[in-house]
Amino acid sequence: MLAVVLVVAGAGVLRWRCPAWFWMTFGVLYAAVRVRVRYASVMDACDLTVAASRFRLTVARWLGWSVPRQRLPRLLWIKPTRTGLRLGVRMCPGQDAFDFSAATDRLRHAFGMYQVTSRETKSGTVEIAMTGYDVLKRVQMPVRRERGARGVLRVAVALCEDGSVHYRDYRQVPHAITLGASGSGKSVTQRRVIKELAAQRVALVGVDCKNGVELAPLARRFSALADDADAAADLLEALVVRMEAIYQVIRREQRVSADVPDAEITADIWGLPEHLRPVPVVLTIDEIAELALYTTAAEKKRRERSVVALVRLAQLGRAAGIFLDIYGQRFGSELGDGITMLRAQLTGRMSHRVNDESSSKMAFGDISPHAVFAATQIRNDRPGMAVVGYSSGEWTRIRAANTSLREAVTACNKHADLTPVLPELARFRPDVDAGGPVAAAAVESAPAPV
Ligand SMILES: Nc1ncnc2c1ncn2[C@@H]1O[C@H](COP(=O)(O)OP(=O)(O)OP(=O)(O)O)[C@@H](O)[C@H]1O
């Protein structure tokens, strides 16, 4: 008896102090059994059953049997996860995925879970993802990566509200914008992305018009860095020159392949032979408004140079292996000509807490009104929380893994030897001698002249 009391008390304390451990020790088993036992009654209570088929009703009437029960959507599987449970459910005829997404709140109450979402995985089947506790309260990224999660240009940035990992996948979504009010967590998200990219074979290029306070400490892993708007305009133009040189390499390789029967013909860097393939570049811009604002005629000219270069990079950069990550507080037409055009190219959209609806419309106005609303609802006491939207109209809440500047600096210093020297951007190579020598840099060969 005493042992039972001790176990129950221990479980209670664990649930209060460390919900992740509670879930993995007691919670998952208890929840799985409860879902299995209560499945039929919960589906009934949540209006997720349908009337028996006419055939069964007719047969029952002919034979004088009692009226057949409502039909249940079939429970295909229950999969425990690190943060919750996933159920595979085959829908009954006449049901659609919307019935289940409309019932998620009822399912949450009925199963006693913290959060429930649902999505159609294949025709007729929905996956119901349930989290057992508030996974975004203290983000703990999984230590073991999911199968297929490794890969160049794919980094784990945050946890989603359903407990899954949110990846920034540059090859799927080449260019992205992250918005948010001051103090909402943009810099922490940026650090997390850079920390994860540092270990990969990519060139990091940065524009930080806050005099470099965010990116300069990470300079050892950066191939080029601009810390004011004038240097940024030059750097962006140099990147356009690099992009054009890479296009020439691709063209030349296409001509070679065209003469070889059955040879694949590539239209981007990934199809180039390894010795010709340039290293991919991730360009990070902190506070885009600093590039777009001007007061004097000279600044206006510089702004135009920057915006034109950025629009060209966003339009054409993907095939040349150039990817953009833009951070800012706002990103709307008030920043002047070219900004709306640039935004249309930035298919990845993330918004941290914003001060007004118009800011969140800048991220999601053309994607989903629900996402616009969700971004305005992010609480002040949840820095790092954000809404991510996709061009398909889907969106989800995430929270970035808290990453200190110290952690990011340590990762960048550790992988400084992976920093390629980009010939076109060599003059923007940060001077890190003040902090010690850069470890032997891997010199990337310049794209061969055509
Ligand atoms: N993912 C997170 N988890 C926990 N705390 C966070 C997270 N992100 C940010 N914070 C907290 O919020 C504070 C402000 O975050 P951050 O500096 O990233 O904001 P910001 O949007 O870049 O602000 P600004 O635009 O003024 O630079 C951080 O010092 C950190 O304490």
Ligand as a Chemical Component Dictionary entry (heavy atoms), coordinates in Angstrom:
data_LIG
# 
_chem_comp.id                   LIG 
_chem_comp.type                 NON-POLYMER 
_chem_comp.pdbx_formal_charge   0 
_chem_comp.three_letter_code    LIG 
# 
loop_
_chem_comp_atom.comp_id 
_chem_comp_atom.atom_id 
_chem_comp_atom.alt_atom_id 
_chem_comp_atom.type_symbol 
_chem_comp_atom.charge 
_chem_comp_atom.model_Cartn_x 
_chem_comp_atom.model_Cartn_y 
_chem_comp_atom.model_Cartn_z 
_chem_comp_atom.pdbx_ordinal 
LIG N1  N1  N 0 13.136 30.325 -27.957 1  
LIG C1  C1  C 0 13.270 30.969 -26.811 2  
LIG N2  N2  N 0 13.121 30.320 -25.654 3  
LIG C2  C2  C 0 13.252 30.971 -24.465 4  
LIG N3  N3  N 0 13.541 32.293 -24.373 5  
LIG C3  C3  C 0 13.703 32.990 -25.488 6  
LIG C4  C4  C 0 13.579 32.369 -26.782 7  
LIG N4  N4  N 0 13.771 33.303 -27.712 8  
LIG C5  C5  C 0 14.017 34.456 -27.069 9  
LIG N5  N5  N 0 13.975 34.275 -25.743 10 
LIG C6  C6  C 0 14.193 35.295 -24.707 11 
LIG O1  O1  O 0 13.755 36.550 -25.182 12 
LIG C7  C7  C 0 14.820 37.496 -25.172 13 
LIG C8  C8  C 0 14.744 38.376 -26.416 14 
LIG O2  O2  O 0 14.966 37.588 -27.565 15 
LIG P1  P1  P 0 15.704 38.147 -28.858 16 
LIG O3  O3  O 0 16.900 38.939 -28.500 17 
LIG O4  O4  O 0 15.914 36.992 -29.764 18 
LIG O5  O5  O 0 14.588 39.115 -29.441 19 
LIG P2  P2  P 0 14.612 39.924 -30.803 20 
LIG O6  O6  O 0 13.300 39.690 -31.454 21 
LIG O7  O7  O 0 15.817 39.614 -31.609 22 
LIG O8  O8  O 0 14.694 41.416 -30.302 23 
LIG P3  P3  P 0 15.365 42.679 -31.062 24 
LIG O9  O9  O 0 14.618 42.856 -32.349 25 
LIG O10 O10 O 0 15.149 43.803 -30.100 26 
LIG O11 O11 O 0 16.816 42.327 -31.249 27 
LIG C9  C9  C 0 16.081 36.657 -25.135 28 
LIG O12 O12 O 0 17.100 37.299 -24.430 29 
LIG C10 C10 C 0 15.676 35.395 -24.418 30 
LIG O13 O13 O 0 15.829 35.567 -23.036 31 
# 
loop_
_chem_comp_bond.comp_id 
_chem_comp_bond.atom_id_1 
_chem_comp_bond.atom_id_2 
_chem_comp_bond.value_order 
_chem_comp_bond.pdbx_ordinal 
LIG N1  C1  SING 1  
LIG C1  N2  SING 2  
LIG C1  C4  DOUB 3  
LIG N2  C2  DOUB 4  
LIG C2  N3  SING 5  
LIG N3  C3  DOUB 6  
LIG C3  C4  SING 7  
LIG C3  N5  SING 8  
LIG C4  N4  SING 9  
LIG N4  C5  DOUB 10 
LIG C5  N5  SING 11 
LIG N5  C6  SING 12 
LIG C6  O1  SING 13 
LIG C6  C10 SING 14 
LIG O1  C7  SING 15 
LIG C7  C8  SING 16 
LIG C7  C9  SING 17 
LIG C8  O2  SING 18 
LIG O2  P1  SING 19 
LIG P1  O3  DOUB 20 
LIG P1  O4  SING 21 
LIG P1  O5  SING 22 
LIG O5  P2  SING 23 
LIG P2  O6  DOUB 24 
LIG P2  O7  SING 25 
LIG P2  O8  SING 26 
LIG O8  P3  SING 27 
LIG P3  O9  DOUB 28 
LIG P3  O10 SING 29 
LIG P3  O11 SING 30 
LIG C9  O12 SING 31 
LIG C9  C10 SING 32 
LIG C10 O13 SING 33 
# 
